[in-house]
Amino acid sequence: MTRPNSIKTIGLLAYDDMQALDLAGPLDVFGAANAFGSGSPSYELCVIGLGTHAVRAENGLAIVPDHALEGAPPLDTLLIPGGAGARQGLDRDARLLGWVRERALLTRRVVSVCTGAYILAATGLLDGRAVTTHWQFADDLTRRHPALRVDPDRLFIRDGSFATSGGLTAGMDLALALVEEDLGAPAALSVARHLVMYVRRPGNQAQFSAPLAAQAQGDRRMGALVDWLLAHLDSHLSVERMAEQVAMSTRHFRRVFADTFDTTPARFVEKLRLEQACLRLTVSRASVERIAAGVGFGSADAFRRAFRARYGTSPHAYRECFSR
């Protein structure tokens, strides 16, 4: 483990068919911490490849590692980006997996971004731990590694010395959280301002929200229904009224809705209401009672109970943590 005031070496793995942003995003966060932090560099950044030859990311970007695996220096933090290569071969590379296992014993933090979790999971180091990954691959990661506790809604998760993040830009959220852990909130705020990003992303903190779920399905009627729901959250939203909005019988609507969103209309509406409540809590100073009524809860008490059941905290505590 590094000394608190020493320069911390961050090693970022690079490989063919990686997702370039998974490496470049965190690299820019740590680099900005050097430039806009305490005035002296806090991090030494090095890119580590299986060899020292250039690798090519999924988007065609060529990246030249500073070190091969065996020549990498002692690390404070190891970061493993995601990409097609992580899911389609590197998660079975015995040399790499063995190296990660050995380094994990000597490294303060081991981090994966997006589907970099496939490599880390293949080492067995995440067995029994809570993890996240890109929402699109969460089911596949669970199937391949059933010993993991996969939560696809989280931007990032810390479990002991391991941290995993959701897709792409969530890796920057995680890197910024690590900067705050290392250097304090003022340094993280300086980095966030420079990179024009939130210190803590507002909203429901999920990487894939309910409105986006409708767009992902490619169903125009259901997508339009979600737009209509968002505009009428303060109304009584019965199944019959929703079915009428998309010109379906109630029975057919229930079936199509379940096939599209894998949940019931009532649960989906509650999720929408809570997501919108999160947004309003972070961007306005309206009272909890006013927000509860504005998103369609019958009482502030009912809102508080539903909010705590979903997010594990109170609306007031959430606002204090995530408001701008």
C-alpha positions in Angstrom: 0.0 0.0 0.0 1.3 3.5 -0.8 2.1 6.1 1.8 -0.7 8.7 2.1 1.5 11.6 0.8 3.4 9.6 -1.9 2.8 9.7 -5.6 0.3 7.0 -6.4 1.0 4.9 -9.5 -2.1 4.1 -11.6 -1.7 1.3 -14.1 -4.2 1.1 -16.9 -4.4 -2.1 -18.9 -4.4 -1.7 -22.7 -5.3 -4.5 -25.2 -6.6 -5.0 -28.7 -10.3 -4.4 -29.2 -10.6 -2.4 -25.9 -13.1 0.4 -25.6 -10.9 3.5 -25.9 -13.0 5.7 -23.6 -12.8 3.2 -20.8 -9.1 4.0 -20.7 -9.0 7.6 -21.9 -11.8 8.8 -19.6 -10.2 7.7 -16.3 -6.8 8.7 -17.6 -8.0 12.2 -18.2 -9.6 12.3 -14.7 -6.3 11.3 -13.0 -4.3 13.5 -15.3 -6.5 16.5 -14.5 -6.0 15.8 -10.8 -2.3 16.2 -11.4 -2.9 19.5 -13.1 -5.7 21.0 -11.0 -5.1 19.3 -7.6 -2.7 20.4 -4.8 -0.1 21.9 -7.2 2.2 18.9 -7.3 1.5 15.7 -9.2 -0.4 13.1 -7.1 -0.4 10.3 -9.7 2.0 8.6 -12.0 0.1 7.2 -14.9 1.3 4.2 -16.9 -0.4 2.2 -19.6 0.3 -1.6 -19.4 0.0 -4.0 -22.3 0.5 -7.7 -22.7 3.6 -6.6 -24.6 5.1 -3.2 -25.5 3.7 -3.3 -29.1 0.9 -0.9 -30.1 -2.6 -2.1 -29.5 -5.7 -1.0 -31.4 -8.9 -0.1 -29.7 -12.4 -0.9 -31.1 -12.6 2.5 -32.7 -9.2 2.1 -34.4 -7.2 4.3 -32.0 -3.6 3.0 -31.7 -2.2 3.0 -28.1 1.4 2.3 -27.2 1.8 0.8 -23.7 4.6 2.1 -21.4 5.2 -1.4 -20.0 4.5 -5.0 -20.7 2.9 -7.0 -17.9 6.2 -8.4 -16.4 7.9 -5.0 -16.6 5.1 -3.0 -14.9 6.1 -1.1 -11.8 4.5 -1.5 -8.3 1.0 -0.1 -8.5 -1.4 1.7 -6.1 -4.4 1.1 -8.4 -4.9 -1.2 -11.4 -7.6 -0.2 -13.8 -9.0 -2.7 -16.4 -11.0 -1.2 -19.2 -13.8 -3.0 -21.1 -14.3 -3.8 -24.7 -14.9 -6.7 -27.1 -11.5 -8.1 -26.4 -12.3 -8.5 -22.7 -15.4 -10.5 -23.5 -14.0 -12.5 -26.3 -10.6 -14.0 -25.4 -8.7 -12.0 -22.7 -11.0 -13.4 -20.0 -9.4 -16.8 -20.9 -5.8 -15.6 -21.1 -4.0 -17.6 -18.4 -1.0 -15.3 -18.4 -3.0 -12.2 -17.9 -5.3 -13.7 -15.3 -2.4 -15.0 -13.3 -0.7 -11.6 -13.5 -3.9 -9.8 -12.2 -4.2 -12.3 -9.4 -0.6 -11.7 -8.3 -0.9 -7.9 -8.6 -4.2 -7.8 -6.7 -2.3 -9.1 -3.6 0.1 -6.1 -3.7 -2.2 -3.4 -5.1 -4.4 -1.1 -2.9 -7.3 -1.0 -5.4 -8.2 -3.0 -8.5 -10.8 -1.4 -10.7 -12.7 -2.4 -13.8 -14.6 -0.2 -16.2 -17.6 -1.4 -18.1 -17.0 -5.0 -19.4 -13.5 -5.0 -18.0 -15.4 -6.8 -15.2 -15.2 -10.0 -17.4 -11.4 -10.1 -17.0 -11.6 -9.4 -13.3 -14.4 -11.9 -12.8 -12.4 -14.6 -14.6 -9.7 -14.4 -12.0 -12.2 -15.5 -9.3 -11.3 -12.4 -7.2 -14.9 -11.0 -7.5 -16.6 -14.2 -6.3 -19.3 -13.3 -3.7 -18.8 -9.6 -4.3 -21.3 -6.9 -5.4 -20.3 -5.7 -8.9 -21.7 -3.8 -11.8 -21.0 -3.6 -15.6 -22.5 -2.1 -18.7 -26.3 -2.7 -18.4 -26.3 -4.5 -21.8 -24.0 -7.2 -20.6 -25.2 -7.6 -17.0 -27.2 -10.8 -17.7 -24.4 -12.4 -19.7 -21.9 -11.6 -16.9 -24.2 -13.2 -14.4 -24.6 -16.3 -16.6 -20.9 -16.7 -17.0 -20.0 -16.0 -13.4 -22.9 -16.9 -11.2 -20.9 -16.4 -8.0 -21.0 -12.6 -8.6 -23.8 -10.3 -7.3 -24.4 -8.2 -10.3 -26.4 -4.9 -10.0 -26.8 -3.4 -13.5 -28.4 -0.2 -12.2 -25.4 1.2 -10.4 -22.9 3.7 -11.9 -20.2 2.0 -9.8 -19.8 -0.2 -6.8 -17.0 -0.5 -4.2 -16.6 -3.9 -2.5 -13.4 -4.0 -0.4 -10.3 -3.3 -2.4 -12.3 -3.9 -5.7 -14.4 -1.4 -7.6 -16.4 -2.0 -10.8 -18.2 0.6 -12.9 -21.0 0.6 -15.5 -20.6 1.5 -19.1 -18.1 4.0 -20.6 -18.6 7.4 -18.9 -19.4 5.7 -15.6 -15.7 4.9 -15.5 -15.0 8.6 -15.2 -17.5 8.9 -12.3 -15.6 6.1 -10.6 -12.2 7.6 -11.3 -13.5 11.0 -9.9 -14.7 9.2 -6.7 -11.2 7.7 -6.3 -9.6 11.1 -6.7 -12.0 12.4 -4.0 -11.0 9.5 -1.8 -7.3 10.2 -2.3 -7.1 13.9 -2.4 -10.3 15.2 -0.9 -13.5 16.9 -2.1 -11.9 20.2 -3.2 -9.5 18.5 -5.5 -12.4 16.4 -7.0 -14.4 19.5 -7.5 -11.6 21.2 -9.3 -11.2 18.2 -11.6 -15.0 18.0 -12.2 -15.1 21.7 -13.1 -12.2 21.4 -15.6 -13.8 18.3 -17.3 -17.3 19.8 -17.1 -18.8 16.8 -15.2 -20.6 16.3 -12.0 -18.7 15.5 -8.8 -21.6 13.2 -8.2 -23.9 12.6 -11.1 -27.5 13.8 -10.2 -30.7 12.0 -11.0 -31.3 8.4 -9.8 -27.6 7.5 -10.1 -28.6 4.6 -12.3 -26.7 4.1 -15.6 -29.9 3.1 -17.5 -33.1 4.9 -16.6 -36.7 3.9 -17.3 -37.2 6.4 -20.1 -34.1 5.1 -21.9 -35.4 1.6 -21.5 -38.4 2.5 -23.8 -36.1 4.0 -26.4 -33.9 0.9 -26.3 -36.8 -1.3 -27.2 -37.4 0.5 -30.4 -41.2 0.4 -29.9 -42.6 3.8 -30.9 -45.9 3.3 -29.1 -44.2 2.3 -25.8 -41.7 5.1 -26.2 -44.5 7.6 -26.8 -46.3 6.2 -23.8 -43.3 6.9 -21.5 -43.2 10.5 -22.8 -46.9 10.8 -22.0 -46.4 9.3 -18.5 -43.6 11.7 -17.7 -45.9 14.6 -18.6 -48.8 13.2 -16.4 -47.0 11.8 -13.4 -49.1 13.9 -11.0 -52.3 12.3 -12.4 -54.0 9.0 -11.6 -52.3 6.5 -14.0 -54.4 3.4 -14.1 -53.7 0.4 -16.4 -56.9 1.2 -18.2 -55.8 4.8 -18.9 -52.4 3.7 -20.1 -53.9 1.1 -22.4 -56.3 3.6 -23.8 -53.4 5.9 -24.5 -51.8 3.3 -26.8 -55.1 2.1 -28.3 -54.9 -1.4 -26.8 -57.2 -3.6 -24.8 -56.2 -3.8 -21.1 -55.4 -7.5 -21.4 -53.2 -7.0 -24.5 -51.6 -3.9 -23.0 -50.5 -5.8 -19.9 -48.9 -8.5 -22.0 -47.1 -6.1 -24.4 -45.9 -4.0 -21.4 -44.5 -7.0 -19.6 -42.7 -8.1 -22.7 -41.2 -4.7 -23.3 -40.2 -3.7 -19.8 -40.1 -7.0 -17.9 -42.2 -5.5 -15.1 -45.8 -4.4 -14.3 -47.2 -1.1 -15.3 -47.6 -0.1 -11.6 -44.0 -0.8 -10.8 -42.8 1.0 -13.9 -44.8 4.1 -13.0 -43.5 4.1 -9.5 -39.9 3.8 -10.9 -40.6 6.8 -13.2 -42.0 8.8 -10.3 -39.0 8.1 -8.1 -36.5 8.9 -10.9 -38.2 12.2 -11.5 -38.3 12.9 -7.8 -34.5 12.3 -7.6 -34.0 14.8 -10.4 -36.2 17.4 -8.7 -34.5 16.9 -5.4 -31.1 17.6 -7.0 -32.0 20.6 -9.2 -34.5 22.5 -7.0 -35.1 23.5 -3.4 -38.8 22.6 -3.5 -40.1 20.9 -0.3 -40.3 17.1 -0.1 -44.1 17.5 0.1 -44.3 19.5 -3.0 -42.1 17.1 -4.9 -44.1 14.1 -3.7 -47.3 15.7 -5.0 -45.7 16.8 -8.2 -44.7 13.2 -9.2 -48.0 11.7 -8.2 -47.6 10.3 -4.6 -50.7 10.6 -2.5 -48.8 11.8 0.6 -45.3 12.7 1.6 -45.2 9.7 3.9 -46.0 7.3 1.1 -43.3 9.0 -1.0 -40.7 8.7 1.8 -41.4 5.0 2.3 -41.2 4.2 -1.5 -38.0 6.3 -1.8 -36.3 4.6 1.1 -37.3 1.2 -0.2 -35.7 1.9 -3.6 -32.7 3.9 -2.7 -31.9 3.0 0.9 -32.0 6.6 2.1 -34.4 9.4 2.7 -35.2 12.1 0.2 -33.6 14.7 2.5 -30.3 12.7 2.8 -30.3 12.1 -1.0 -30.6 15.8 -1.6 -27.8 16.6 0.7 -25.6 14.1 -1.0 -26.4 14.8 -4.6 -27.7 18.3 -5.0 -25.5 20.8 -6.9 
